[in-house]
Amino acid sequence: MRITRRAQAEAVLSDPRYVPPPVRQDAEPGTLAWLRARVSRFSTGPAHAERRARVTGRLATVDPAELRPAARAMTLERGGDWRGVPTAVLGAALGVADTSAVAAAAAGYLSGDESPEADAAVARLLDQAGLPEITLLLQGHAATEALIENALRHAAPGDDVEARLRETLKDDPPLTLTRRLDTRTGDEVTIDLVAANRDPAGGDSPHLTFGHGLRPCPAPAHALALAAGVLDALLDPDLDPDRGHGQSDGWRP
């Protein structure tokens, strides 16, 4: 079943009978599959509540207002090479100095695609951080980079960064689909977030890209701050275009 109407999407996302599709629970400790079985995103019931509380508690120690200027500064330091900046900035704020393994681990985090490379990356992260920190880094990595990339696709130097991000989240979001399992029937339900966001019946309601109901994204302010900081650097019309900004093509993804 595919849902495209906003009211239906909100109803499913608010109903505890709809849960994330299950992940396997018998993986070798320290692997990607083992990690997926222990994070809030793929858990339900009391386990989900406990794991989410750990994540939000850790996140509460990070001020989003500090992430934006840090992301801008790092983007400038790298001459406009913004890939990896949001993860590095968030990692530093969480006390994770080396985030080079995040991309390899994140590649299979949502899909469940396992590989020796992903398992090795998870092991490297576990050597320096706990599950709440790793959860935040893996959940935010691909989504935040995709948000920036999609925003840049429609952007021009001098754009209002906040407005550009709002439009992107509604019309060209980094995550276009989310899935739930109906525990009554065993059927999988796919929610088309783009269609639900654009549903005329939704009026001026906020987009659903950060979720709704029982399992909203725990860090929308942090993700937006990181994305805005990168865009602040890339879309500043006063910066030297020879450094990869301004009117040149260097700021484009």
Disulfide bonds with the S-S distance in Angstrom:
none
